[in-house]
Amino acid sequence: MPYALDTPQGAAELAESLLPQLGNRWLHTQAVAARAQEAAAAVPEADRDLLVAAAWLHDIGYAPELRETRFHPLDGARHLESLGAPARLVRLVAHHSGAVYEAEQRGLSAELAVYERENSPVLDALILADMTTGPAGQPFDFDTRIDEILVRYEPGSEVHNAISNARPYLQAAVERTLGRMAHQPM
């Protein structure tokens, strides 16, 4: 394995090998990783590098050479798995930001279910990092980010429907993470 994928440095190197040609996607990824670093206090110390690594890798499935299903959480998870990445990292990428809701819209629920979704502070913090970062890396609050997605994707589209259905789940994860961050010593 050329990268220590569950470390922030190794994950950043892999992401940088796949995403810069995607412009805004690369800007978004860098900002999500920075936001995950800010949110790391909300997860157990032993999981902080994993959180940041997952943030670097959450959108690698958009890389043209990895697109098999055209569902980026699944394509990214499959690629990481093929590289021998740790199973937990693979599962976090597979399930970032309510992927189960979009998998349902795309008829890919069974394929995504191969990767067990964890309910943890790490997944919550990954959701916060993604759902408070705009498409070009802008800092957004949760509602602004959701509204931006709903405007960008046509009503009735798979993404629009998935985000609409996932909104309560995503909001709860963001709120849990913000609560955990607020209770950390300065």
C-alpha positions as CSV (number, residue, x, y, z in Angstrom):
1,M,0.0,0.0,0.0
2,P,1.7,3.2,-1.1
3,Y,0.0,5.4,1.5
4,A,-0.8,5.0,5.2
5,L,-4.4,5.7,4.3
6,D,-5.7,6.0,7.9
7,T,-3.3,8.9,8.6
8,P,-4.1,12.5,7.6
9,Q,-0.9,12.7,5.6
10,G,-1.4,9.4,3.7
11,A,-5.0,10.2,3.0
12,A,-4.1,13.7,1.8
13,E,-1.5,12.3,-0.6
14,L,-4.0,9.9,-2.1
15,A,-6.7,12.6,-2.4
16,E,-4.2,14.9,-4.0
17,S,-3.3,12.2,-6.6
18,L,-7.0,11.9,-7.6
19,L,-8.9,15.2,-7.1
20,P,-7.0,18.3,-8.1
21,Q,-8.2,18.1,-11.7
22,L,-11.7,18.4,-10.4
23,G,-11.3,22.0,-9.4
24,N,-14.0,22.9,-6.9
25,R,-14.2,19.3,-5.7
26,W,-10.5,19.5,-4.6
27,L,-11.2,22.9,-2.9
28,H,-14.1,21.3,-1.1
29,T,-12.1,18.3,0.0
30,Q,-9.3,20.4,1.4
31,A,-11.8,22.5,3.4
32,V,-13.6,19.5,4.7
33,A,-10.3,18.1,6.0
34,A,-9.6,21.4,7.7
35,R,-13.1,21.4,9.2
36,A,-12.7,17.8,10.4
37,Q,-9.4,18.9,12.1
38,E,-11.4,21.6,13.9
39,A,-14.1,19.0,14.9
40,A,-11.6,16.4,16.0
41,A,-12.0,17.4,19.7
42,A,-15.5,15.9,19.4
43,V,-14.2,12.4,18.9
44,P,-12.1,10.2,21.1
45,E,-8.4,11.0,20.8
46,A,-7.6,7.6,19.3
47,D,-10.0,8.4,16.4
48,R,-8.9,11.9,15.5
49,D,-6.5,10.9,12.7
50,L,-9.1,8.5,11.3
51,L,-11.6,11.3,11.2
52,V,-9.3,13.6,9.3
53,A,-8.2,10.8,7.0
54,A,-11.9,10.0,6.2
55,A,-12.5,13.7,5.4
56,W,-9.6,13.8,3.0
57,L,-10.9,10.7,1.3
58,H,-14.7,11.2,1.5
59,D,-15.1,12.4,-2.2
60,I,-12.4,10.3,-4.0
61,G,-15.2,8.4,-5.7
62,Y,-15.7,11.4,-7.9
63,A,-12.3,10.8,-9.6
64,P,-13.0,9.9,-13.2
65,E,-10.8,6.8,-13.0
66,L,-12.8,5.4,-10.0
67,R,-16.3,5.9,-11.3
68,E,-17.9,2.6,-11.7
69,T,-21.4,3.0,-10.2
70,R,-21.5,6.8,-10.5
71,F,-22.3,6.9,-6.8
72,H,-19.2,8.4,-5.3
73,P,-19.4,7.0,-1.7
74,L,-19.6,3.5,-3.0
75,D,-16.9,4.0,-5.7
76,G,-14.6,5.6,-3.2
77,A,-15.1,2.8,-0.6
78,R,-14.5,0.2,-3.2
79,H,-11.3,1.8,-4.3
80,L,-10.1,2.1,-0.7
81,E,-10.9,-1.5,-0.1
82,S,-8.9,-2.5,-3.2
83,L,-5.9,-0.7,-1.8
84,G,-6.2,-2.6,1.5
85,A,-7.3,0.4,3.5
86,P,-8.5,-0.3,7.0
87,A,-12.1,-1.5,7.1
88,R,-13.3,1.3,9.3
89,L,-12.0,4.0,7.0
90,V,-13.7,2.3,4.1
91,R,-17.0,2.2,6.0
92,L,-16.8,5.9,6.9
93,V,-16.2,6.9,3.3
94,A,-19.0,4.6,2.2
95,H,-21.5,6.1,4.6
96,H,-20.5,9.8,4.7
97,S,-23.2,12.4,4.8
98,G,-26.2,10.1,4.7
99,A,-25.1,8.0,1.7
100,V,-27.7,5.4,2.6
101,Y,-30.4,7.8,1.5
102,E,-28.9,8.4,-1.9
103,A,-28.2,4.7,-2.3
104,E,-31.9,4.0,-1.9
105,Q,-32.7,6.5,-4.6
106,R,-30.2,5.0,-7.0
107,G,-31.2,1.4,-6.3
108,L,-27.8,0.7,-4.7
109,S,-28.8,-0.1,-1.2
110,A,-27.7,-3.7,-1.3
111,E,-24.3,-2.7,-2.7
112,L,-23.8,-0.1,0.0
113,A,-25.0,-2.5,2.8
114,V,-21.8,-4.5,2.3
115,Y,-20.2,-1.7,4.3
116,E,-21.7,-1.6,7.8
117,R,-22.6,1.9,8.9
118,E,-21.4,2.9,12.3
119,N,-23.2,5.2,14.6
120,S,-20.4,7.1,16.2
121,P,-19.0,10.5,17.0
122,V,-16.5,9.9,14.2
123,L,-19.3,9.6,11.5
124,D,-21.2,12.5,13.1
125,A,-18.1,14.7,12.9
126,L,-17.4,13.6,9.3
127,I,-21.0,14.6,8.5
128,L,-20.5,18.0,10.2
129,A,-17.3,18.6,8.2
130,D,-19.0,17.9,4.9
131,M,-22.3,19.5,5.7
132,T,-20.8,22.8,6.8
133,T,-18.5,23.2,3.8
134,G,-19.7,24.5,0.5
135,P,-18.9,23.1,-3.0
136,A,-15.8,25.3,-3.4
137,G,-14.7,25.1,0.2
138,Q,-16.7,28.0,1.6
139,P,-17.7,27.8,5.3
140,F,-21.4,27.3,5.5
141,D,-23.8,26.7,8.3
142,F,-25.8,23.5,8.0
143,D,-29.0,25.0,6.6
144,T,-27.2,27.1,4.0
145,R,-25.3,24.0,2.9
146,I,-28.5,21.9,2.5
147,D,-30.3,24.7,0.7
148,E,-27.3,25.1,-1.7
149,I,-27.5,21.3,-2.5
150,L,-31.2,21.5,-3.0
151,V,-30.8,24.4,-5.4
152,R,-27.9,22.8,-7.3
153,Y,-29.8,19.6,-7.9
154,E,-33.1,19.6,-9.7
155,P,-36.2,18.7,-7.7
156,G,-37.0,15.0,-8.3
157,S,-33.4,14.1,-8.9
158,E,-31.8,11.4,-6.9
159,V,-29.6,13.8,-4.9
160,H,-32.4,16.3,-4.3
161,N,-34.6,13.5,-3.0
162,A,-31.9,11.9,-0.9
163,I,-30.8,15.2,0.7
164,S,-34.4,16.1,1.4
165,N,-35.0,12.7,3.1
166,A,-31.6,12.8,4.9
167,R,-31.9,16.3,6.3
168,P,-33.2,15.3,9.8
169,Y,-30.5,12.6,10.1
170,L,-27.8,14.9,8.9
171,Q,-28.9,17.8,11.1
172,A,-29.0,15.5,14.2
173,A,-25.4,14.4,13.5
174,V,-24.2,18.0,13.1
175,E,-26.0,19.0,16.3
176,R,-24.5,16.1,18.3
177,T,-21.0,17.1,17.0
178,L,-21.5,20.8,17.9
179,G,-22.6,19.7,21.3
180,R,-19.6,17.5,21.8
181,M,-17.3,20.3,20.6
182,A,-18.9,22.8,23.0
183,H,-18.2,20.5,26.0
184,Q,-14.5,20.2,25.3
185,P,-12.0,22.1,27.4
186,M,-10.3,25.0,25.6
